[in-house]
């Protein structure tokens, strides 16, 4: 409940938080979000607070260390994807100025007839996924991209009548996306 009421859907411009969330969404693939959320602090420790500059320097020894870490999801391809994506994040900051400047180009304006929480992808999440994959990112399919967009405030997908929906709408209207 605390995650839903204070984090999910509120706009984020911090590169480290954006990288953390996209990484955790990749680890969540095929699992429940509750599993990932209960392990989030362990992930933060194992991945140095999601400092993607540090993660980009991880080597095979780090992969093996992470595969032995019982506090996280021990899935080789997901761990390797996190390291690969950290390297891509470093490149993206160089080319785009920040992760936030890139991701906020994919803000989704709700369609008039859209019903929140009824879809797991959108044309915008498909476009985001394709762009990330073109740049060499992995474990960033359209469903993962959409979950990331929901969580980081790129789309307000709180259900109609949800006590947080209006607060998220207000936060989004007051938010100035980075350029």
ABEGO torsion letter per residue (X at the ends): XAAAAAABGBBBABAAAAAAAAAAAAAABGBBAAAAAAAAAAAAAAAGGGBAAAAAABBAAAAAAAAABAABBBBAAAAAAAAAAAAAAAAAAAAAGBAAAAAAAABBBBBAABBBGABABBAAAAAAAAAAAAAGBBGBBAAAAAAAAAAAGABBABBBGBAAAAAAAAAAAABBBBX
